[in-house]
Structures are given as structure tokens and as C-alpha cells.
Amino acid sequence: MILRNRPLFIVNVSNPRAFSGNGSIITLELTDEDAALRVAAKIASETGRSVTVRKENMEVVGRISASTRH
């Protein structure tokens, strides 16, 4: 249940090569900006994908670059 009086932050991960070339999008909705940025950083670290965090009006709050693995 999303509380309408709290702002909504959207964490979005896109992977156009996933699932045999059909692509995939992961979208999470959170009501805490700091938590959204922490989740985005963890996803970027674990998946090696860039992650974007946006407000519900689609304004970009932050972009976490894909991590490079050695």
C-alpha cells in the first residue's frame, strides 16, 4: 500500500540484452529518497547495471553507474 501523502521515488534498472535479447526492466517504488538511493547503489553493485532513481514526476534524483568488475 502506497501512502499518497508521502513522495514516491522510483528505482529503475534496464537491461536490453537480458532474457535472450528480449530485454528486462526492474522498477521499484519507495517512499524514502535515501532508501531508494541505497537500494539503487546495491543493485548497481550486484548486477553491474546502471540504475536511475526518479521522483514520481520522473525528475531524476540520481544515477548510479554500472560497476566494473575485475
N, CA, C and O atoms as a Maestro MAE file, in Angstrom:
{
 s_m_m2io_version
 :::
 2.0.0
}

f_m_ct {
 s_m_title
 :::
 protein
 m_atom[280] {
  # First column is atom index #
  i_m_mmod_type
  r_m_x_coord
  r_m_y_coord
  r_m_z_coord
  i_m_residue_number
  s_m_chain_name
  s_m_pdb_residue_name
  s_m_pdb_atom_name
  i_m_atomic_number
  :::
  1 25 0.837 -1.171 0.000 1 A "MET " " N  " 7
  2 3 0.000 0.000 0.000 1 A "MET " " CA " 6
  3 2 0.886 1.240 0.000 1 A "MET " " C  " 6
  4 15 1.767 1.374 0.849 1 A "MET " " O  " 8
  5 25 0.663 2.124 -0.925 2 A "ILE " " N  " 7
  6 3 1.432 3.365 -1.018 2 A "ILE " " CA " 6
  7 2 0.639 4.485 -0.353 2 A "ILE " " C  " 6
  8 15 -0.528 4.707 -0.675 2 A "ILE " " O  " 8
  9 25 1.274 5.180 0.563 3 A "LEU " " N  " 7
  10 3 0.629 6.310 1.223 3 A "LEU " " CA " 6
  11 2 0.728 7.520 0.318 3 A "LEU " " C  " 6
  12 15 1.836 7.932 -0.026 3 A "LEU " " O  " 8
  13 25 -0.363 8.089 -0.070 4 A "ARG " " N  " 7
  14 3 -0.391 9.179 -1.042 4 A "ARG " " CA " 6
  15 2 0.191 10.485 -0.513 4 A "ARG " " C  " 6
  16 15 0.557 11.347 -1.313 4 A "ARG " " O  " 8
  17 25 0.289 10.662 0.792 5 A "ASN " " N  " 7
  18 3 0.832 11.912 1.313 5 A "ASN " " CA " 6
  19 2 2.356 11.892 1.379 5 A "ASN " " C  " 6
  20 15 2.960 12.894 1.760 5 A "ASN " " O  " 8
  21 25 2.990 10.785 1.020 6 A "ARG " " N  " 7
  22 3 4.449 10.698 1.007 6 A "ARG " " CA " 6
  23 2 4.926 10.702 -0.429 6 A "ARG " " C  " 6
  24 15 4.256 10.153 -1.304 6 A "ARG " " O  " 8
  25 25 6.079 11.316 -0.691 7 A "PRO " " N  " 7
  26 3 6.605 11.321 -2.065 7 A "PRO " " CA " 6
  27 2 6.979 9.907 -2.489 7 A "PRO " " C  " 6
  28 15 7.298 9.056 -1.659 7 A "PRO " " O  " 8
  29 25 6.933 9.677 -3.769 8 A "LEU " " N  " 7
  30 3 7.266 8.380 -4.320 8 A "LEU " " CA " 6
  31 2 8.575 8.491 -5.094 8 A "LEU " " C  " 6
  32 15 8.750 9.410 -5.894 8 A "LEU " " O  " 8
  33 25 9.496 7.557 -4.857 9 A "PHE " " N  " 7
  34 3 10.770 7.506 -5.572 9 A "PHE " " CA " 6
  35 2 10.833 6.191 -6.326 9 A "PHE " " C  " 6
  36 15 10.539 5.135 -5.765 9 A "PHE " " O  " 8
  37 25 11.214 6.248 -7.587 10 A "ILE " " N  " 7
  38 3 11.207 5.089 -8.468 10 A "ILE " " CA " 6
  39 2 12.639 4.700 -8.798 10 A "ILE " " C  " 6
  40 15 13.415 5.522 -9.287 10 A "ILE " " O  " 8
  41 25 12.991 3.440 -8.529 11 A "VAL " " N  " 7
  42 3 14.301 2.892 -8.857 11 A "VAL " " CA " 6
  43 2 14.110 2.057 -10.112 11 A "VAL " " C  " 6
  44 15 13.295 1.135 -10.124 11 A "VAL " " O  " 8
  45 25 14.853 2.371 -11.168 12 A "ASN " " N  " 7
  46 3 14.661 1.713 -12.451 12 A "ASN " " CA " 6
  47 2 15.974 1.137 -12.961 12 A "ASN " " C  " 6
  48 15 16.989 1.831 -13.017 12 A "ASN " " O  " 8
  49 25 15.941 -0.148 -13.333 13 A "VAL " " N  " 7
  50 3 17.099 -0.830 -13.913 13 A "VAL " " CA " 6
  51 2 16.664 -1.398 -15.253 13 A "VAL " " C  " 6
  52 15 15.676 -2.130 -15.320 13 A "VAL " " O  " 8
  53 25 17.376 -1.075 -16.311 14 A "SER " " N  " 7
  54 3 17.070 -1.615 -17.633 14 A "SER " " CA " 6
  55 2 18.213 -2.483 -18.114 14 A "SER " " C  " 6
  56 15 19.382 -2.166 -17.899 14 A "SER " " O  " 8
  57 25 17.870 -3.571 -18.761 15 A "ASN " " N  " 7
  58 3 18.868 -4.468 -19.325 15 A "ASN " " CA " 6
  59 2 18.359 -4.950 -20.679 15 A "ASN " " C  " 6
  60 15 17.620 -5.932 -20.748 15 A "ASN " " O  " 8
  61 25 18.744 -4.275 -21.748 16 A "PRO " " N  " 7
  62 3 18.208 -4.625 -23.066 16 A "PRO " " CA " 6
  63 2 18.666 -5.985 -23.599 16 A "PRO " " C  " 6
  64 15 18.077 -6.495 -24.552 16 A "PRO " " O  " 8
  65 25 19.698 -6.578 -23.006 17 A "ARG " " N  " 7
  66 3 20.192 -7.868 -23.505 17 A "ARG " " CA " 6
  67 2 19.729 -9.061 -22.682 17 A "ARG " " C  " 6
  68 15 20.065 -10.198 -23.016 17 A "ARG " " O  " 8
  69 25 18.983 -8.841 -21.636 18 A "ALA " " N  " 7
  70 3 18.548 -9.942 -20.776 18 A "ALA " " CA " 6
  71 2 17.485 -10.795 -21.458 18 A "ALA " " C  " 6
  72 15 16.860 -10.370 -22.430 18 A "ALA " " O  " 8
  73 25 17.292 -11.981 -20.946 19 A "PHE " " N  " 7
  74 3 16.240 -12.883 -21.405 19 A "PHE " " CA " 6
  75 2 16.277 -13.101 -22.909 19 A "PHE " " C  " 6
  76 15 15.314 -12.798 -23.613 19 A "PHE " " O  " 8
  77 25 17.366 -13.614 -23.383 20 A "SER " " N  " 7
  78 3 17.542 -13.982 -24.798 20 A "SER " " CA " 6
  79 2 17.326 -12.812 -25.746 20 A "SER " " C  " 6
  80 15 16.784 -12.983 -26.838 20 A "SER " " O  " 8
  81 25 17.749 -11.626 -25.330 21 A "GLY " " N  " 7
  82 3 17.644 -10.459 -26.197 21 A "GLY " " CA " 6
  83 2 16.310 -9.751 -26.155 21 A "GLY " " C  " 6
  84 15 16.116 -8.760 -26.858 21 A "GLY " " O  " 8
  85 25 15.373 -10.245 -25.336 22 A "ASN " " N  " 7
  86 3 14.061 -9.595 -25.235 22 A "ASN " " CA " 6
  87 2 14.053 -8.427 -24.270 22 A "ASN " " C  " 6
  88 15 13.112 -7.633 -24.278 22 A "ASN " " O  " 8
  89 25 15.068 -8.301 -23.444 23 A "GLY " " N  " 7
  90 3 15.201 -7.167 -22.526 23 A "GLY " " CA " 6
  91 2 14.448 -7.371 -21.227 23 A "GLY " " C  " 6
  92 15 13.594 -8.251 -21.110 23 A "GLY " " O  " 8
  93 25 14.780 -6.546 -20.262 24 A "SER " " N  " 7
  94 3 14.091 -6.576 -18.971 24 A "SER " " CA " 6
  95 2 14.166 -5.205 -18.331 24 A "SER " " C  " 6
  96 15 15.108 -4.445 -18.558 24 A "SER " " O  " 8
  97 25 13.174 -4.904 -17.538 25 A "ILE " " N  " 7
  98 3 13.129 -3.664 -16.759 25 A "ILE " " CA " 6
  99 2 12.689 -4.035 -15.350 25 A "ILE " " C  " 6
  100 15 11.704 -4.748 -15.163 25 A "ILE " " O  " 8
  101 25 13.424 -3.546 -14.368 26 A "ILE " " N  " 7
  102 3 13.050 -3.728 -12.968 26 A "ILE " " CA " 6
  103 2 12.683 -2.354 -12.436 26 A "ILE " " C  " 6
  104 15 13.461 -1.410 -12.568 26 A "ILE " " O  " 8
  105 25 11.514 -2.233 -11.840 27 A "THR " " N  " 7
  106 3 11.081 -0.970 -11.270 27 A "THR " " CA " 6
  107 2 10.632 -1.207 -9.834 27 A "THR " " C  " 6
  108 15 9.786 -2.062 -9.573 27 A "THR " " O  " 8
  109 25 11.202 -0.448 -8.908 28 A "LEU " " N  " 7
  110 3 10.811 -0.499 -7.506 28 A "LEU " " CA " 6
  111 2 10.312 0.874 -7.102 28 A "LEU " " C  " 6
  112 15 10.866 1.887 -7.530 28 A "LEU " " O  " 8
  113 25 9.274 0.922 -6.283 29 A "GLU " " N  " 7
  114 3 8.742 2.187 -5.795 29 A "GLU " " CA " 6
  115 2 8.954 2.255 -4.295 29 A "GLU " " C  " 6
  116 15 8.526 1.366 -3.559 29 A "GLU " " O  " 8
  117 25 9.621 3.319 -3.841 30 A "LEU " " N  " 7
  118 3 9.878 3.520 -2.423 30 A "LEU " " CA " 6
  119 2 9.421 4.914 -2.024 30 A "LEU " " C  " 6
  120 15 9.296 5.795 -2.876 30 A "LEU " " O  " 8
  121 25 9.173 5.120 -0.743 31 A "THR " " N  " 7
  122 3 8.721 6.433 -0.272 31 A "THR " " CA " 6
  123 2 9.815 7.194 0.466 31 A "THR " " C  " 6
  124 15 9.557 8.270 1.006 31 A "THR " " O  " 8
  125 25 11.028 6.658 0.498 32 A "ASP " " N  " 7
  126 3 12.145 7.311 1.179 32 A "ASP " " CA " 6
  127 2 13.289 7.499 0.189 32 A "ASP " " C  " 6
  128 15 13.795 6.519 -0.358 32 A "ASP " " O  " 8
  129 25 13.699 8.734 -0.048 33 A "GLU " " N  " 7
  130 3 14.740 9.018 -1.035 33 A "GLU " " CA " 6
  131 2 16.069 8.362 -0.681 33 A "GLU " " C  " 6
  132 15 16.716 7.776 -1.549 33 A "GLU " " O  " 8
  133 25 16.483 8.450 0.576 34 A "ASP " " N  " 7
  134 3 17.750 7.842 0.979 34 A "ASP " " CA " 6
  135 2 17.727 6.330 0.785 34 A "ASP " " C  " 6
  136 15 18.706 5.744 0.322 34 A "ASP " " O  " 8
  137 25 16.618 5.708 1.136 35 A "ALA " " N  " 7
  138 3 16.491 4.264 0.949 35 A "ALA " " CA " 6
  139 2 16.533 3.912 -0.540 35 A "ALA " " C  " 6
  140 15 17.151 2.919 -0.923 35 A "ALA " " O  " 8
  141 25 15.889 4.710 -1.371 36 A "ALA " " N  " 7
  142 3 15.894 4.465 -2.817 36 A "ALA " " CA " 6
  143 2 17.309 4.545 -3.375 36 A "ALA " " C  " 6
  144 15 17.691 3.724 -4.209 36 A "ALA " " O  " 8
  145 25 18.085 5.519 -2.928 37 A "LEU " " N  " 7
  146 3 19.469 5.656 -3.395 37 A "LEU " " CA " 6
  147 2 20.345 4.509 -2.904 37 A "LEU " " C  " 6
  148 15 21.222 4.046 -3.633 37 A "LEU " " O  " 8
  149 25 20.117 4.043 -1.666 38 A "ARG " " N  " 7
  150 3 20.875 2.896 -1.145 38 A "ARG " " CA " 6
  151 2 20.544 1.626 -1.924 38 A "ARG " " C  " 6
  152 15 21.439 0.855 -2.271 38 A "ARG " " O  " 8
  153 25 19.269 1.413 -2.195 39 A "VAL " " N  " 7
  154 3 18.847 0.241 -2.979 39 A "VAL " " CA " 6
  155 2 19.448 0.309 -4.377 39 A "VAL " " C  " 6
  156 15 19.930 -0.700 -4.892 39 A "VAL " " O  " 8
  157 25 19.426 1.482 -4.992 40 A "ALA " " N  " 7
  158 3 19.980 1.651 -6.339 40 A "ALA " " CA " 6
  159 2 21.471 1.318 -6.355 40 A "ALA " " C  " 6
  160 15 21.948 0.640 -7.265 40 A "ALA " " O  " 8
  161 25 22.207 1.795 -5.347 41 A "ALA " " N  " 7
  162 3 23.643 1.512 -5.274 41 A "ALA " " CA " 6
  163 2 23.896 0.016 -5.112 41 A "ALA " " C  " 6
  164 15 24.817 -0.524 -5.725 41 A "ALA " " O  " 8
  165 25 23.100 -0.648 -4.307 42 A "LYS " " N  " 7
  166 3 23.250 -2.090 -4.094 42 A "LYS " " CA " 6
  167 2 22.950 -2.856 -5.379 42 A "LYS " " C  " 6
  168 15 23.678 -3.784 -5.731 42 A "LYS " " O  " 8
  169 25 21.883 -2.474 -6.084 43 A "ILE " " N  " 7
  170 3 21.532 -3.138 -7.338 43 A "ILE " " CA " 6
  171 2 22.636 -2.937 -8.367 43 A "ILE " " C  " 6
  172 15 23.010 -3.885 -9.057 43 A "ILE " " O  " 8
  173 25 23.165 -1.722 -8.484 44 A "ALA " " N  " 7
  174 3 24.246 -1.450 -9.433 44 A "ALA " " CA " 6
  175 2 25.475 -2.288 -9.104 44 A "ALA " " C  " 6
  176 15 26.123 -2.834 -9.997 44 A "ALA " " O  " 8
  177 25 25.784 -2.382 -7.842 45 A "SER " " N  " 7
  178 3 26.941 -3.149 -7.402 45 A "SER " " CA " 6
  179 2 26.769 -4.638 -7.689 45 A "SER " " C  " 6
  180 15 27.702 -5.294 -8.151 45 A "SER " " O  " 8
  181 25 25.594 -5.164 -7.420 46 A "GLU " " N  " 7
  182 3 25.346 -6.598 -7.568 46 A "GLU " " CA " 6
  183 2 25.139 -7.024 -9.020 46 A "GLU " " C  " 6
  184 15 25.489 -8.145 -9.390 46 A "GLU " " O  " 8
  185 25 24.576 -6.143 -9.843 47 A "THR " " N  " 7
  186 3 24.219 -6.543 -11.210 47 A "THR " " CA " 6
  187 2 25.176 -6.018 -12.269 47 A "THR " " C  " 6
  188 15 25.203 -6.532 -13.387 47 A "THR " " O  " 8
  189 25 25.967 -4.994 -11.929 48 A "GLY " " N  " 7
  190 3 26.827 -4.381 -12.933 48 A "GLY " " CA " 6
  191 2 26.050 -3.542 -13.932 48 A "GLY " " C  " 6
  192 15 26.541 -3.273 -15.029 48 A "GLY " " O  " 8
  193 25 24.853 -3.130 -13.572 49 A "ARG " " N  " 7
  194 3 23.994 -2.323 -14.439 49 A "ARG " " CA " 6
  195 2 23.849 -0.916 -13.879 49 A "ARG " " C  " 6
  196 15 23.925 -0.716 -12.666 49 A "ARG " " O  " 8
  197 25 23.642 0.056 -14.756 50 A "SER " " N  " 7
  198 3 23.345 1.415 -14.310 50 A "SER " " CA " 6
  199 2 21.914 1.445 -13.763 50 A "SER " " C  " 6
  200 15 21.025 0.751 -14.256 50 A "SER " " O  " 8
  201 25 21.724 2.262 -12.740 51 A "VAL " " N  " 7
  202 3 20.415 2.357 -12.094 51 A "VAL " " CA " 6
  203 2 20.040 3.834 -11.985 51 A "VAL " " C  " 6
  204 15 20.875 4.670 -11.638 51 A "VAL " " O  " 8
  205 25 18.791 4.146 -12.282 52 A "THR " " N  " 7
  206 3 18.295 5.518 -12.196 52 A "THR " " CA " 6
  207 2 17.244 5.602 -11.101 52 A "THR " " C  " 6
  208 15 16.384 4.729 -10.986 52 A "THR " " O  " 8
  209 25 17.318 6.658 -10.294 53 A "VAL " " N  " 7
  210 3 16.306 6.932 -9.275 53 A "VAL " " CA " 6
  211 2 15.599 8.218 -9.684 53 A "VAL " " C  " 6
  212 15 16.237 9.236 -9.955 53 A "VAL " " O  " 8
  213 25 14.271 8.155 -9.723 54 A "ARG " " N  " 7
  214 3 13.463 9.310 -10.132 54 A "ARG " " CA " 6
  215 2 12.370 9.589 -9.121 54 A "ARG " " C  " 6
  216 15 11.938 8.703 -8.383 54 A "ARG " " O  " 8
  217 25 11.929 10.847 -9.103 55 A "LYS " " N  " 7
  218 3 10.732 11.196 -8.357 55 A "LYS " " CA " 6
  219 2 9.532 10.743 -9.169 55 A "LYS " " C  " 6
  220 15 9.671 10.392 -10.340 55 A "LYS " " O  " 8
  221 25 8.361 10.746 -8.561 56 A "GLU " " N  " 7
  222 3 7.180 10.275 -9.280 56 A "GLU " " CA " 6
  223 2 6.838 11.151 -10.488 56 A "GLU " " C  " 6
  224 15 6.122 10.708 -11.385 56 A "GLU " " O  " 8
  225 25 7.343 12.390 -10.520 57 A "ASN " " N  " 7
  226 3 7.134 13.249 -11.694 57 A "ASN " " CA " 6
  227 2 8.206 13.000 -12.756 57 A "ASN " " C  " 6
  228 15 8.294 13.737 -13.738 57 A "ASN " " O  " 8
  229 25 9.025 11.955 -12.554 58 A "MET " " N  " 7
  230 3 10.087 11.486 -13.447 58 A "MET " " CA " 6
  231 2 11.348 12.354 -13.422 58 A "MET " " C  " 6
  232 15 12.256 12.127 -14.221 58 A "MET " " O  " 8
  233 25 11.426 13.330 -12.535 59 A "GLU " " N  " 7
  234 3 12.656 14.114 -12.351 59 A "GLU " " CA " 6
  235 2 13.734 13.195 -11.783 59 A "GLU " " C  " 6
  236 15 13.492 12.477 -10.813 59 A "GLU " " O  " 8
  237 25 14.914 13.217 -12.381 60 A "VAL " " N  " 7
  238 3 15.997 12.344 -11.937 60 A "VAL " " CA " 6
  239 2 16.566 12.844 -10.617 60 A "VAL " " C  " 6
  240 15 16.963 14.002 -10.495 60 A "VAL " " O  " 8
  241 25 16.599 11.953 -9.633 61 A "VAL " " N  " 7
  242 3 17.184 12.244 -8.324 61 A "VAL " " CA " 6
  243 2 18.651 11.832 -8.335 61 A "VAL " " C  " 6
  244 15 19.499 12.517 -7.763 61 A "VAL " " O  " 8
  245 25 18.948 10.704 -8.992 62 A "GLY " " N  " 7
  246 3 20.319 10.233 -9.056 62 A "GLY " " CA " 6
  247 2 20.479 9.109 -10.063 62 A "GLY " " C  " 6
  248 15 19.528 8.402 -10.395 62 A "GLY " " O  " 8
  249 25 21.700 8.965 -10.535 63 A "ARG " " N  " 7
  250 3 22.063 7.860 -11.432 63 A "ARG " " CA " 6
  251 2 23.276 7.183 -10.832 63 A "ARG " " C  " 6
  252 15 24.266 7.834 -10.500 63 A "ARG " " O  " 8
  253 25 23.190 5.880 -10.699 64 A "ILE " " N  " 7
  254 3 24.309 5.106 -10.186 64 A "ILE " " CA " 6
  255 2 24.888 4.369 -11.400 64 A "ILE " " C  " 6
  256 15 24.188 3.593 -12.051 64 A "ILE " " O  " 8
  257 25 26.143 4.611 -11.694 65 A "SER " " N  " 7
  258 3 26.796 3.984 -12.845 65 A "SER " " CA " 6
  259 2 26.984 2.492 -12.616 65 A "SER " " C  " 6
  260 15 27.064 2.020 -11.482 65 A "SER " " O  " 8
  261 25 27.050 1.775 -13.706 66 A "ALA " " N  " 7
  262 3 27.325 0.338 -13.634 66 A "ALA " " CA " 6
  263 2 28.698 0.131 -13.015 66 A "ALA " " C  " 6
  264 15 29.657 0.820 -13.362 66 A "ALA " " O  " 8
  265 25 28.784 -0.802 -12.117 67 A "SER " " N  " 7
  266 3 30.079 -1.074 -11.509 67 A "SER " " CA " 6
  267 2 30.906 -1.916 -12.466 67 A "SER " " C  " 6
  268 15 30.371 -2.710 -13.240 67 A "SER " " O  " 8
  269 25 32.194 -1.733 -12.402 68 A "THR " " N  " 7
  270 3 33.084 -2.554 -13.219 68 A "THR " " CA " 6
  271 2 33.655 -3.643 -12.339 68 A "THR " " C  " 6
  272 15 34.150 -3.387 -11.242 68 A "THR " " O  " 8
  273 25 33.577 -4.856 -12.836 69 A "ARG " " N  " 7
  274 3 34.090 -5.992 -12.055 69 A "ARG " " CA " 6
  275 2 35.405 -6.446 -12.644 69 A "ARG " " C  " 6
  276 15 35.554 -6.536 -13.863 69 A "ARG " " O  " 8
  277 25 36.356 -6.730 -11.778 70 A "HIS " " N  " 7
  278 3 37.683 -7.154 -12.221 70 A "HIS " " CA " 6
  279 2 37.875 -8.614 -11.948 70 A "HIS " " C  " 6
  280 15 38.933 -9.165 -12.250 70 A "HIS " " O  " 8
  :::
 }
 m_bond[279] {
  # First column is bond index #
  i_m_from
  i_m_to
  i_m_order
  :::
  1 1 2 1
  2 2 3 1
  3 3 4 2
  4 3 5 1
  5 5 6 1
  6 6 7 1
  7 7 8 2
  8 7 9 1
  9 9 10 1
  10 10 11 1
  11 11 12 2
  12 11 13 1
  13 13 14 1
  14 14 15 1
  15 15 16 2
  16 15 17 1
  17 17 18 1
  18 18 19 1
  19 19 20 2
  20 19 21 1
  21 21 22 1
  22 22 23 1
  23 23 24 2
  24 23 25 1
  25 25 26 1
  26 26 27 1
  27 27 28 2
  28 27 29 1
  29 29 30 1
  30 30 31 1
  31 31 32 2
  32 31 33 1
  33 33 34 1
  34 34 35 1
  35 35 36 2
  36 35 37 1
  37 37 38 1
  38 38 39 1
  39 39 40 2
  40 39 41 1
  41 41 42 1
  42 42 43 1
  43 43 44 2
  44 43 45 1
  45 45 46 1
  46 46 47 1
  47 47 48 2
  48 47 49 1
  49 49 50 1
  50 50 51 1
  51 51 52 2
  52 51 53 1
  53 53 54 1
  54 54 55 1
  55 55 56 2
  56 55 57 1
  57 57 58 1
  58 58 59 1
  59 59 60 2
  60 59 61 1
  61 61 62 1
  62 62 63 1
  63 63 64 2
  64 63 65 1
  65 65 66 1
  66 66 67 1
  67 67 68 2
  68 67 69 1
  69 69 70 1
  70 70 71 1
  71 71 72 2
  72 71 73 1
  73 73 74 1
  74 74 75 1
  75 75 76 2
  76 75 77 1
  77 77 78 1
  78 78 79 1
  79 79 80 2
  80 79 81 1
  81 81 82 1
  82 82 83 1
  83 83 84 2
  84 83 85 1
  85 85 86 1
  86 86 87 1
  87 87 88 2
  88 87 89 1
  89 89 90 1
  90 90 91 1
  91 91 92 2
  92 91 93 1
  93 93 94 1
  94 94 95 1
  95 95 96 2
  96 95 97 1
  97 97 98 1
  98 98 99 1
  99 99 100 2
  100 99 101 1
  101 101 102 1
  102 102 103 1
  103 103 104 2
  104 103 105 1
  105 105 106 1
  106 106 107 1
  107 107 108 2
  108 107 109 1
  109 109 110 1
  110 110 111 1
  111 111 112 2
  112 111 113 1
  113 113 114 1
  114 114 115 1
  115 115 116 2
  116 115 117 1
  117 117 118 1
  118 118 119 1
  119 119 120 2
  120 119 121 1
  121 121 122 1
  122 122 123 1
  123 123 124 2
  124 123 125 1
  125 125 126 1
  126 126 127 1
  127 127 128 2
  128 127 129 1
  129 129 130 1
  130 130 131 1
  131 131 132 2
  132 131 133 1
  133 133 134 1
  134 134 135 1
  135 135 136 2
  136 135 137 1
  137 137 138 1
  138 138 139 1
  139 139 140 2
  140 139 141 1
  141 141 142 1
  142 142 143 1
  143 143 144 2
  144 143 145 1
  145 145 146 1
  146 146 147 1
  147 147 148 2
  148 147 149 1
  149 149 150 1
  150 150 151 1
  151 151 152 2
  152 151 153 1
  153 153 154 1
  154 154 155 1
  155 155 156 2
  156 155 157 1
  157 157 158 1
  158 158 159 1
  159 159 160 2
  160 159 161 1
  161 161 162 1
  162 162 163 1
  163 163 164 2
  164 163 165 1
  165 165 166 1
  166 166 167 1
  167 167 168 2
  168 167 169 1
  169 169 170 1
  170 170 171 1
  171 171 172 2
  172 171 173 1
  173 173 174 1
  174 174 175 1
  175 175 176 2
  176 175 177 1
  177 177 178 1
  178 178 179 1
  179 179 180 2
  180 179 181 1
  181 181 182 1
  182 182 183 1
  183 183 184 2
  184 183 185 1
  185 185 186 1
  186 186 187 1
  187 187 188 2
  188 187 189 1
  189 189 190 1
  190 190 191 1
  191 191 192 2
  192 191 193 1
  193 193 194 1
  194 194 195 1
  195 195 196 2
  196 195 197 1
  197 197 198 1
  198 198 199 1
  199 199 200 2
  200 199 201 1
  201 201 202 1
  202 202 203 1
  203 203 204 2
  204 203 205 1
  205 205 206 1
  206 206 207 1
  207 207 208 2
  208 207 209 1
  209 209 210 1
  210 210 211 1
  211 211 212 2
  212 211 213 1
  213 213 214 1
  214 214 215 1
  215 215 216 2
  216 215 217 1
  217 217 218 1
  218 218 219 1
  219 219 220 2
  220 219 221 1
  221 221 222 1
  222 222 223 1
  223 223 224 2
  224 223 225 1
  225 225 226 1
  226 226 227 1
  227 227 228 2
  228 227 229 1
  229 229 230 1
  230 230 231 1
  231 231 232 2
  232 231 233 1
  233 233 234 1
  234 234 235 1
  235 235 236 2
  236 235 237 1
  237 237 238 1
  238 238 239 1
  239 239 240 2
  240 239 241 1
  241 241 242 1
  242 242 243 1
  243 243 244 2
  244 243 245 1
  245 245 246 1
  246 246 247 1
  247 247 248 2
  248 247 249 1
  249 249 250 1
  250 250 251 1
  251 251 252 2
  252 251 253 1
  253 253 254 1
  254 254 255 1
  255 255 256 2
  256 255 257 1
  257 257 258 1
  258 258 259 1
  259 259 260 2
  260 259 261 1
  261 261 262 1
  262 262 263 1
  263 263 264 2
  264 263 265 1
  265 265 266 1
  266 266 267 1
  267 267 268 2
  268 267 269 1
  269 269 270 1
  270 270 271 1
  271 271 272 2
  272 271 273 1
  273 273 274 1
  274 274 275 1
  275 275 276 2
  276 275 277 1
  277 277 278 1
  278 278 279 1
  279 279 280 2
  :::
 }
}
